[in-house]
Amino acid sequence: SGNPIEEKSFKIGVPQVAVAGEIIVNEVLFNPYSGGVDFVEIFNNSQKCIDLKYLFLANRNKDLSLKVVNPAADTSRLLFPAEYAVITVNPQQVKQFYFCEDEKAFVQVSSITSLNSDEGYVVLLNANMDVVDEMRYTEKMHSPIINDTKGVSLERINPKLPSADASTWHSA
């Protein structure tokens, strides 16, 4: 007799436009180890299917205008409800330093907005350039017991807490 039929499953979805609070910044590494790279982890906090090609990451200038706007994916990539995506220019360099629960969450991009190693912004925008989520970060948001913050990311404690509140974030 032949081999049993291997069952394969796949998800399909119709991408929609994300609005404020539906896709959120979940974790940010802005001061990587030597030989490492920045990353931004986002979370789909909605019941929508979102195409990352139509989401954008940016930073802000001192006058708060948007700086270096890059797509969250170079090609079409669907993010389903309750899924995470880790956006970086080099997934291998992230995996070298951190345990990664879901390899499929990585999204390699050719370019990512530059994140200053002391303070800055992570702004998530939809295709209309409306802000979907935004966090302002500073080194001071890290736990005071951490002497060297190099290689330590800031992670959201709970998806329901406001991104703008420093107490939403902790050293991961």
C-alpha positions in Angstrom: 0.0 0.0 0.0 1.1 3.6 -0.6 2.1 6.3 1.9 -0.6 7.9 3.9 -1.8 11.2 2.4 0.0 14.1 4.1 -2.4 16.7 5.2 -1.4 20.3 4.6 -3.3 23.3 5.9 -2.9 27.0 5.0 -4.6 30.2 6.0 -6.3 32.5 3.6 -7.5 36.0 4.3 -8.6 39.2 2.7 -6.2 42.0 3.8 -7.8 45.1 5.3 -6.4 48.5 6.3 -5.2 48.7 9.9 -6.4 51.5 12.1 -5.2 52.8 15.4 -4.7 50.1 18.0 -5.2 47.2 15.7 -1.5 46.5 15.0 0.7 47.4 17.9 4.4 47.7 18.6 5.2 44.9 21.0 9.0 44.9 21.4 11.8 47.0 20.2 15.6 46.5 20.2 17.2 49.9 19.6 20.7 49.3 21.1 21.8 45.9 19.7 24.9 44.0 20.8 28.0 44.5 18.7 27.4 42.3 15.6 23.6 42.4 16.1 20.8 44.4 14.5 17.8 46.4 15.5 14.4 44.8 15.4 10.7 45.8 15.9 8.2 43.2 16.9 4.6 44.0 16.1 1.4 42.2 17.1 -2.0 41.9 15.4 -4.4 43.0 18.1 -7.4 42.9 15.8 -9.7 40.4 14.1 -8.4 41.7 10.7 -5.9 40.2 8.3 -3.2 42.8 7.5 -0.7 42.8 4.7 2.6 44.0 6.1 3.6 45.4 2.7 1.0 48.2 3.4 2.2 48.9 6.9 5.2 51.2 7.4 7.7 51.8 10.2 9.2 55.2 10.8 11.1 57.3 13.3 10.6 61.0 14.1 12.8 64.0 13.7 13.3 66.5 16.5 10.4 68.6 15.1 8.3 65.4 15.3 8.0 65.1 11.5 8.3 61.5 10.2 11.8 60.3 9.4 12.9 57.3 7.3 9.5 55.6 6.4 10.0 52.0 5.3 7.5 49.2 4.5 7.2 46.5 7.2 7.7 43.9 4.5 9.3 44.1 1.0 6.7 41.8 -0.5 3.1 40.8 0.4 3.0 39.1 3.8 -0.2 38.5 5.7 -0.4 39.0 9.4 -3.4 37.2 10.9 -5.2 38.0 14.1 -3.1 37.3 17.3 0.1 36.8 15.2 3.4 38.5 15.7 6.0 39.7 13.2 9.6 40.5 14.0 10.8 43.0 11.4 14.6 43.2 10.9 17.2 43.5 8.1 18.9 40.3 9.3 16.9 37.6 11.1 20.1 35.4 11.5 21.8 38.1 13.5 18.7 38.4 15.8 18.5 34.6 16.3 22.3 34.5 17.1 21.6 36.5 20.4 18.0 35.6 21.3 15.8 32.5 21.7 13.1 32.6 19.0 9.8 30.9 19.7 8.5 31.1 16.1 10.9 31.2 13.2 8.0 32.0 10.8 7.4 35.3 12.7 10.6 36.8 11.1 10.2 39.3 8.3 13.4 40.2 6.6 13.3 43.7 5.1 15.9 45.4 2.9 15.8 48.5 5.0 14.4 49.5 8.4 14.1 52.9 10.0 17.2 53.7 12.0 16.6 53.6 15.7 18.9 55.8 17.9 20.6 53.8 20.7 19.5 56.3 23.4 16.1 57.6 22.5 13.7 57.9 19.6 10.3 56.9 18.3 8.9 53.8 16.6 5.9 54.9 14.5 3.7 52.3 12.8 1.7 53.7 9.8 -0.9 52.3 7.5 -1.0 52.9 3.7 -2.8 56.3 4.2 0.1 57.3 6.5 -2.2 57.4 9.5 -0.5 56.4 12.8 -1.6 52.9 13.8 0.7 52.8 16.9 3.5 54.8 18.2 6.0 54.6 21.1 8.6 57.0 22.3 11.5 55.2 23.9 14.5 56.2 26.0 17.3 54.3 27.7 15.7 55.4 31.0 12.7 53.1 30.4 14.9 50.1 31.2 14.9 48.5 34.6 17.2 50.4 36.9 18.9 47.2 38.0 20.3 46.7 34.4 23.8 48.3 34.3 24.4 47.8 30.5 21.3 48.1 28.3 23.2 47.0 25.1 21.3 44.1 23.6 18.3 44.5 26.0 15.0 45.2 24.3 11.9 47.0 25.6 8.8 44.8 25.6 5.2 45.7 26.1 3.7 44.2 29.3 0.1 44.0 28.0 -1.4 44.7 24.5 -4.3 46.6 26.2 -2.0 49.2 27.8 -1.3 52.5 26.0 1.9 52.6 23.9 2.6 56.2 25.0 2.8 55.3 28.7 6.4 54.4 29.8 5.0 52.0 32.5 3.6 49.8 29.6 7.2 48.8 28.7 9.8 46.7 30.6 13.3 45.4 29.9 13.1 42.0 28.2 
